[in-house]
Amino acid sequence: MKNMNIGKVLLGLVLATGLFSVETAMSADLMKDFDTLGGNDVLLEKAKALNPEAQIRIVQDRVVSRRRRVELAPEFSSVLGGDAYNMTSNIGINAHYHFTPQWSVGLKYSYSFNQLRQEGEYLINDVSVSGKAQIPQIDFPKQQAQLVLNWYPIYGKMNLYDLGVVHFDVYALAGGGQIELKSGMTTSYTAGGGIGLWVSQHLSTRLELRYEGYTAKRYTGDTNMNTTVAGIQVGYML
């Protein structure tokens, strides 16, 4: 009986060691695949051996899995253009749900910080014409929320000065929502694109440039605001 028990223990240790070795090898292959620019080296060598004169390249699928995953990404953005007297910067949060590697839907929320441009300060300080300071009329943004659809048609990976390999997707986006201005709530819409950098299976960075439009209210009438928003996001994929 003791010999049988010892045999069972030894068999269990052998099986556990084998499973651990397989799992370790798979993990090592995955990290090697993530950290290198090449494709499947074994298949490449076999293909070259069959036809040495042909130029053969292997295109890999996306290494970072983005099927049914949630990405949370804080964002800092700056508004380019828009009101001549006001400069706006935003901080916010993005929540992306990736249906597939090619499509995701996202919720954007941002809180705005505003300050006068030099033109606005000059207008207030210049009292030489009428003897009174002139206050520019600014319908500045306070906060906003938008629903956006993202499409990722192009992907690849690049070597950053031999410091590491970063996988990326070039994407386009479009959407709309509500923005709160000084005068109240109004509809906003956006369209643009960016590049998503997948540093690992969980860490991400996005560089984004998009058009954003809304209607501001002034004493002289409604004004269509056409702005460009440049933002950077650093996120974590669940």
C-alpha positions in Angstrom: 0.0 0.0 0.0 2.8 2.4 0.9 4.5 1.7 -2.5 1.2 2.5 -4.3 0.8 5.8 -2.4 4.4 6.8 -3.2 3.7 6.0 -6.8 0.6 8.1 -6.9 2.5 11.0 -5.3 5.3 10.7 -7.9 2.8 10.5 -10.7 1.1 13.6 -9.5 4.4 15.5 -9.2 5.3 14.5 -12.8 2.0 15.7 -14.1 2.1 18.9 -12.2 5.7 19.6 -13.4 4.6 18.9 -17.0 1.6 21.2 -16.8 3.8 24.0 -15.2 6.4 23.6 -18.0 3.8 23.8 -20.7 2.2 26.9 -19.1 5.6 28.5 -18.7 6.5 27.9 -22.3 3.2 29.3 -23.5 3.7 32.4 -21.4 7.2 32.9 -22.6 6.1 32.5 -26.2 3.4 35.1 -25.7 5.8 37.6 -24.1 8.3 37.0 -26.9 5.6 37.5 -29.5 4.6 40.8 -27.8 8.1 42.1 -27.5 9.4 41.3 -31.0 8.7 42.7 -34.4 8.9 39.4 -36.3 6.2 36.9 -37.2 6.1 33.2 -36.7 9.8 32.3 -37.2 9.2 28.6 -37.7 6.6 29.0 -40.4 8.8 31.7 -42.0 11.8 29.5 -42.2 9.8 26.6 -43.7 8.2 28.9 -46.3 11.6 30.2 -47.3 13.0 26.6 -47.6 10.1 25.7 -50.0 10.7 28.7 -52.2 14.0 30.5 -51.5 13.6 33.0 -54.4 10.2 34.4 -53.1 10.0 37.3 -50.7 7.8 36.1 -47.8 6.5 38.1 -44.9 4.1 37.0 -42.2 1.5 39.4 -40.9 0.3 38.6 -37.4 -3.1 39.2 -35.8 -3.4 41.7 -33.0 -1.5 40.4 -30.0 -3.5 42.4 -27.4 -6.9 40.8 -26.9 -9.7 43.4 -27.2 -12.8 41.3 -27.4 -15.4 42.1 -24.7 -13.0 44.1 -22.7 -13.5 47.4 -20.8 -10.8 50.2 -21.0 -10.8 53.0 -18.4 -8.7 56.0 -19.4 -8.3 59.4 -17.7 -7.7 62.2 -20.3 -6.2 65.7 -20.5 -7.2 67.7 -23.5 -6.8 71.3 -24.9 -9.2 73.2 -27.1 -7.6 74.7 -30.2 -9.4 77.6 -31.9 -13.0 78.4 -30.9 -13.6 81.6 -29.0 -11.0 84.3 -29.8 -11.1 85.6 -26.2 -11.2 82.3 -24.2 -8.8 79.4 -23.8 -10.2 76.1 -22.6 -8.5 73.0 -21.2 -10.2 69.8 -20.0 -9.7 66.9 -17.6 -11.9 63.9 -17.9 -12.4 60.2 -18.0 -13.2 57.8 -20.8 -14.8 54.3 -20.6 -14.5 52.2 -23.7 -16.1 48.8 -24.3 -14.4 46.8 -27.0 -16.8 44.5 -28.8 -14.1 43.3 -31.2 -10.5 44.5 -32.0 -12.1 46.6 -34.8 -15.0 48.3 -32.9 -15.6 49.9 -29.5 -18.1 52.3 -28.0 -17.1 54.9 -25.5 -18.4 57.4 -23.0 -16.5 60.6 -22.6 -16.9 63.0 -19.7 -14.8 66.2 -19.3 -14.7 69.1 -16.9 -13.4 72.4 -18.4 -11.0 75.1 -17.1 -11.2 78.5 -18.8 -9.0 81.6 -18.9 -8.8 84.7 -21.0 -6.5 84.9 -24.0 -4.3 87.9 -24.5 -7.0 89.4 -26.8 -9.5 89.3 -24.0 -7.1 90.8 -21.4 -6.2 93.5 -23.9 -9.9 94.3 -24.4 -10.5 94.7 -20.7 -7.4 96.7 -20.0 -7.8 99.0 -23.0 -9.7 102.1 -21.8 -8.2 104.6 -24.2 -11.2 104.6 -26.6 -14.3 105.1 -24.4 -12.7 105.6 -21.0 -14.4 102.4 -19.8 -13.2 98.8 -19.7 -14.9 96.5 -22.2 -15.9 93.0 -21.1 -15.9 90.4 -23.9 -19.0 88.3 -24.1 -17.9 84.6 -23.7 -20.3 81.6 -23.5 -17.6 79.3 -22.1 -17.9 75.5 -21.6 -18.2 74.1 -18.1 -18.5 70.3 -18.6 -19.8 67.8 -21.2 -20.6 64.1 -21.8 -20.5 62.4 -25.1 -21.1 58.9 -26.6 -18.6 57.9 -29.3 -18.1 55.0 -31.7 -14.5 54.0 -32.5 -13.3 52.1 -35.5 -9.8 50.5 -35.7 -9.0 49.7 -39.4 -5.2 49.7 -39.2 -2.9 48.0 -36.7 0.8 47.3 -36.4 3.8 47.5 -34.1 6.9 49.6 -33.9 10.3 49.5 -32.3 11.0 52.4 -30.0 14.8 52.8 -30.3 15.3 49.2 -29.2 13.8 50.1 -25.8 10.7 47.9 -26.5 8.0 47.1 -29.0 4.7 48.9 -28.8 1.6 47.6 -30.6 -0.7 50.2 -32.0 -4.0 50.8 -33.8 -5.0 53.8 -35.9 -8.6 54.6 -35.3 -11.5 57.0 -36.3 -14.3 58.1 -34.1 -17.6 59.9 -34.3 -20.3 60.8 -31.7 -22.2 63.4 -29.9 -23.7 64.4 -26.6 -24.5 67.4 -24.3 -22.3 70.3 -23.3 -23.0 72.7 -20.5 -22.1 76.3 -21.3 -22.4 79.4 -19.3 -25.8 80.0 -21.0 -27.0 76.4 -20.3 -27.1 73.0 -21.9 -26.8 72.4 -25.7 -26.0 69.6 -28.1 -22.4 68.9 -29.1 -21.0 66.6 -31.9 -17.5 65.3 -32.6 -15.5 63.4 -35.2 -11.8 62.7 -35.5 -9.2 60.1 -35.1 -6.1 59.0 -33.2 -3.6 56.3 -32.4 -3.9 53.8 -29.6 -0.7 52.4 -28.1 -1.1 49.0 -26.3 1.9 48.9 -24.0 0.9 45.5 -22.5 -2.2 43.4 -22.1 -3.6 45.9 -19.6 -1.9 49.3 -20.2 -2.9 51.7 -23.0 -2.2 55.2 -24.2 -4.2 57.2 -26.8 -3.2 60.3 -28.7 -6.3 61.9 -30.1 -7.2 64.8 -32.4 -10.9 65.5 -33.1 -13.3 68.2 -34.3 -16.0 69.4 -31.9 -18.9 71.7 -32.6 -21.7 73.3 -30.6 -23.8 76.4 -30.6 -23.0 79.3 -28.2 -25.4 82.0 -27.2 -24.6 85.7 -27.4 -26.4 89.0 -27.2 -26.0 89.4 -31.0 -27.4 85.9 -31.6 -26.4 82.2 -31.7 -22.9 81.4 -32.9 -21.7 78.1 -34.3 -18.5 77.1 -32.5 -16.0 75.0 -34.5 -13.1 73.8 -32.3 -10.3 71.3 -32.5 -9.6 69.2 -29.4 -6.2 67.5 -28.9 -6.0 65.0 -26.0 -3.9 62.3 -24.4 -5.3 59.3 -22.5 -3.5 56.8 -20.3 -5.7 53.8 -19.5 -6.1 50.4 -18.0 -7.8 47.5 -19.7 -9.8 45.2 -17.4 
